[in-house]
Amino acid sequence: MGFLSILSCAHKWIEERVRPGDTVVDATVGNGVDTLFLARLVGSRGRVYGFDIQPQALETARTRLERELDGSGGAQRVSLLLRSHADMA
């Protein structure tokens, strides 16, 4: 039996809890890999709010989302915010 990586384990736990239609937060968008993962989980009725303080990271994430989700309108259900996750409240 193999072991899951930390990322695979985290994704598994998130998959067990997030449902279509949920609203979720990606506190550190980076290149958008996890943001894309979350957008797919919440589906067309859900919402993702992504925070990052680096403009280039958000642009890279936006490009990834548009490329991967464009046909499903998924990029429109993600709000990418140029703000620190400390400002979430």
C-alpha positions as CSV (number, residue, x, y, z in Angstrom):
1,M,0.0,0.0,0.0
2,G,1.4,3.4,-1.0
3,F,1.4,6.6,0.9
4,L,-0.4,9.8,-0.2
5,S,1.6,13.0,-0.6
6,I,0.7,15.8,1.8
7,L,-1.1,17.6,-1.2
8,S,-3.0,14.5,-2.2
9,C,-4.0,13.9,1.4
10,A,-5.2,17.6,1.7
11,H,-7.2,17.3,-1.6
12,K,-8.8,14.1,-0.3
13,W,-9.9,15.7,2.9
14,I,-11.3,18.7,1.0
15,E,-13.1,16.5,-1.5
16,E,-14.8,14.8,1.4
17,R,-16.2,18.1,2.7
18,V,-16.8,20.5,-0.2
19,R,-20.0,20.0,-2.1
20,P,-21.4,21.5,-5.3
21,G,-22.9,24.9,-4.5
22,D,-20.5,25.6,-1.6
23,T,-18.6,28.8,-1.2
24,V,-14.9,28.3,-0.5
25,V,-11.7,30.3,0.0
26,D,-8.2,29.8,-1.4
27,A,-6.2,31.9,0.9
28,T,-3.0,31.7,-1.2
29,V,-3.8,31.4,-4.9
30,G,-0.3,31.2,-6.2
31,N,-0.5,29.7,-9.7
32,G,-4.1,28.6,-9.3
33,V,-3.7,24.9,-9.1
34,D,-5.7,24.6,-5.9
35,T,-8.1,27.3,-7.1
36,L,-8.9,25.3,-10.1
37,F,-9.4,22.2,-7.9
38,L,-11.8,24.1,-5.7
39,A,-13.7,25.5,-8.7
40,R,-14.3,22.1,-10.0
41,L,-15.5,20.8,-6.6
42,V,-18.1,23.6,-6.1
43,G,-19.4,23.3,-9.6
44,S,-21.6,25.8,-11.5
45,R,-23.6,26.8,-8.5
46,G,-20.6,27.4,-6.2
47,R,-18.2,30.2,-5.6
48,V,-14.5,30.5,-5.0
49,Y,-12.8,33.5,-3.5
50,G,-9.0,33.5,-4.0
51,F,-6.6,35.8,-2.3
52,D,-3.0,36.6,-3.2
53,I,-0.7,39.6,-2.8
54,Q,1.2,39.0,-6.1
55,P,-0.4,40.4,-9.3
56,Q,1.5,38.0,-11.5
57,A,0.3,35.0,-9.5
58,L,-3.3,36.1,-10.0
59,E,-2.8,36.7,-13.7
60,T,-1.3,33.2,-14.0
61,A,-4.2,31.7,-12.1
62,R,-6.7,33.6,-14.2
63,T,-5.1,32.3,-17.4
64,R,-5.2,28.7,-16.0
65,L,-8.9,29.0,-15.0
66,E,-9.9,30.4,-18.3
67,R,-8.1,27.7,-20.2
68,E,-9.3,24.8,-18.0
69,L,-12.9,26.0,-17.2
70,D,-13.8,28.3,-20.1
71,G,-16.3,25.9,-21.7
72,S,-18.2,25.5,-18.4
73,G,-18.2,29.2,-17.5
74,G,-16.2,28.2,-14.4
75,A,-13.8,31.2,-14.5
76,Q,-16.7,33.5,-13.8
77,R,-17.5,31.7,-10.5
78,V,-14.0,32.5,-9.2
79,S,-13.2,35.9,-7.7
80,L,-9.5,36.6,-7.6
81,L,-8.6,39.3,-5.1
82,L,-5.3,41.2,-5.0
83,R,-5.4,41.2,-1.2
84,S,-3.8,39.4,1.7
85,H,-5.7,36.5,3.2
86,A,-5.4,38.5,6.5
87,D,-8.1,40.8,5.0
88,M,-10.6,38.0,4.5
89,A,-12.9,39.2,7.2
